Amino acid sequence: MSDVVQPFALTRPAHVRAAHLIVSDLAAVSDFYRKIIGLQVIEKTPSGDVLGVRGQPLLTLTTGTGVSRAPRNAAGLFHTAFLMPDRQELAHWLAHAAHNNVQLDGASDHLVSEAIYLSDPEGNGIEVYRDRKPEEWTYHPDGTVAMATERLNLQELYNGAPKQSWDGMADGTAIGHIHLQVGDIPEADAFYRDVLGLKIMARYPGASFFATGDYHHHIAANIWNSRGAKAREGNMTGLSDYTVRFNDKAALESALAALDAQEIATTKTAEGFSLRDPWGIGLTLAA
């Protein structure tokens, strides 16, 4: 990826690198992420597929015996957000979705970004988006960023799509953020801000948006469907875990020290340090 300009989201002290979903029907879901979202299979194992862009793993799908469909109000995933390198790539993906009669759940202009929403065959939320340049964002005096949910003109975006056929997600596509369903916002703030050291960049009723390095959000948490949700059960479909990569060693050490102080158990793995958030969602802190 050396010749590709890293998006702002990924150059911050920490960012989301990859997500892992547990699914009931591996073939159908994998097929969807390949054909509709445009990821490529990087690795196939008997229990799952690793998908990504140009050899960069972004999404792992696994299945197993006794997997049960998570109820809509369970803690877990609200959406995985795939960040496109630019607006033209977002338009190209939209044209591909339109030509394949893909059912969209919505589209919004968030001031900082333009986003299109849909769901995979098992109801896992997906956002496909592009960021406006950070110099086009409006920061408030307290350092938070102005975000809104306005209508996105899909026709105008579609009209800007390149005419050549679409051949999957462009080099440089990444997971820009992950949006979680949690049981309680003050508890999410206490974990993601106070323990992991992310800053609250915006608040909506029932949601907090967390980031490092002045990004609009690397992780969001809401209670819109999941108020009061308890910890996830291990065999539930949906978000099993995700990885946060630290570009800044000091930020990682600070997070690990805070976890230690709170007596939150972490396990050293080949990838980094794995733990669970208050709702049983797995999290790996990687350097």
Helices and strands as residue ranges (DSSP letters): G 8-11, E 14-22, H 26-32, I 33-37, E 40-45, E 48-53, E 56-62, E 76-83, H 87-99, E 106-109, E 113-119, E 125-131, G 134-136, E 150-151, H 154-159, E 174-181, H 185-189, I 190-195, E 199-204, E 207-211, E 219-222, E 238-246, H 249-261, E 267-268, E 273-276, E 282-286
